[in-house]
Amino acid sequence: MIIRKLYEFENAHIVRFCGSKKCRESIHGHSYKAEILLSSNFLDNAGMVYDFGYMKLAIKDIVESFDHATTLFSKDSDEYKNDIRKHSLRVVEIPVNPSAEQFCRVFFVLIDRLLNLTTFKNGEQGVKLHSVIVHETATGYAQCFKDDAYNENMGKIELCDIKFSDEIIRSWNDCNLMQKLINGEKIEFSKDC
């Protein structure tokens, strides 16, 4: 069975090397929608794949980290990255060019790791991240599956290479979330989330 949760976020970026001059040379933004699809062949004690209440915590924090933020490509010039940081408190730096396709992959790597580290407490079994869909416009989207997320031909994504500004980290329910993901620490949610 597959369940889906839809999130919305506003983000600005430049997609270097894009075929469109406007896209590759000018900061621009999109009203994104991200669909997170989880799957399992089991249901928990409440008859659910995964409690949507849990999806309002760390998964929401991950996606909303990109909301009202500027996403930077780590291979961009230091001058550009430093200028953006002077004018924006909400900045995410990723090791891949910030296209819809790469946003899917970044979200997949982060959320997949989160699910693998989560201690389930209500009989959840076999909960996996099925796919991530990122809608960049009303008519265009990218969808990422596990093979895509970890495909080094599309650019390697290491958790330690994803950097969130302090302002973003302070907005999380758990300010240590990224360190827990990087270090492989177990993540628990209280029953009353």
Summary of the structure (lengths in Angstrom):
residues: 193
radius of gyration: 16.7
end to end distance: 23.0
largest distance: 53.0
contacts: 580
relative contact order: 0.19
helix: 35%
strand: 26%
